[in-house]
Amino acid sequence: MKIIELKTWPEYFIAVKLGTKTFEYRKNDRDFQEDDLLILKEYNPETKEYSGHTQLVQVRKVYNGIPGLPADYCIMEIRNAKIELIKGEK
């Protein structure tokens, strides 16, 4: 499992946050794998600035080698993730 930061445009960022966008199409230049955690960072391409908003998602499945899909691209099934903090015993 890796933790990977990705730049995400506002309309896609919001759709992921709302849970209406559950797939991600990306160049597979980071060897995406099931269970990887993606930190989506909202980025405005017009202003070339980050908003400071982030969303954590987990990769559920990676699809490669699908007819019509460029060889160096993949489709990832994603879901919003939550981090559970475990309080250690003292």
C-alpha positions in Angstrom: 0.0 0.0 0.0 1.3 3.4 -1.0 0.1 6.9 -0.1 0.0 9.1 -3.2 -0.9 12.8 -3.6 -2.8 13.8 -6.7 -3.9 17.1 -8.1 -7.6 17.2 -8.7 -9.7 19.8 -10.5 -12.6 21.3 -8.4 -15.5 19.7 -10.2 -14.0 16.3 -9.9 -12.9 16.9 -6.3 -16.5 17.8 -5.2 -18.0 14.8 -7.0 -15.5 12.5 -5.3 -16.2 14.1 -1.9 -20.0 13.7 -2.5 -19.5 10.0 -3.5 -20.9 10.5 -7.0 -17.6 10.0 -8.7 -16.3 6.5 -7.9 -13.9 5.9 -10.7 -10.6 7.7 -11.6 -9.0 7.6 -15.1 -5.3 8.4 -14.9 -2.0 7.8 -16.5 -0.5 4.9 -14.5 2.8 6.5 -13.9 2.8 5.6 -10.2 2.0 1.9 -10.4 -1.4 2.3 -8.7 -2.5 -0.8 -6.8 -5.5 -2.0 -4.8 -5.6 -0.6 -1.3 -3.4 2.4 -2.2 -4.5 5.6 -0.5 -4.9 8.7 -2.6 -4.7 12.2 -1.1 -6.7 14.3 -3.6 -5.7 17.9 -3.4 -8.1 20.4 -4.9 -6.4 22.4 -7.6 -7.8 25.2 -9.8 -6.2 25.0 -13.3 -7.2 28.6 -14.1 -5.5 30.2 -11.1 -2.8 27.4 -10.9 -3.4 27.3 -7.1 -4.4 24.7 -4.6 -7.5 25.5 -2.4 -6.1 23.7 0.7 -8.9 21.2 0.6 -8.0 17.5 0.6 -9.9 14.3 0.3 -8.6 10.8 1.2 -9.8 7.9 -1.0 -8.9 4.3 -1.2 -8.3 2.4 -4.4 -10.6 -0.6 -4.5 -9.7 -2.0 -7.9 -7.3 -1.1 -10.7 -8.3 -1.9 -14.3 -5.5 -2.2 -16.9 -5.3 -3.7 -20.4 -8.9 -3.0 -21.3 -9.4 -2.8 -25.1 -9.4 0.8 -26.1 -7.6 2.0 -23.0 -4.1 3.3 -23.7 -1.4 0.9 -22.4 0.0 3.4 -19.9 -3.4 4.4 -18.4 -5.7 2.8 -15.9 -9.1 3.1 -14.4 -9.3 2.9 -10.6 -12.4 2.2 -8.6 -12.2 4.4 -5.6 -14.1 5.1 -2.4 -13.9 7.8 0.2 -11.7 6.6 3.1 -11.6 7.4 6.8 -8.7 7.3 9.1 -9.4 5.7 12.5 -7.0 6.9 15.1 -6.3 4.3 17.7 -5.4 5.6 21.1 -2.5 3.8 22.6 -2.5 2.4 26.1 -0.6 4.3 28.7 
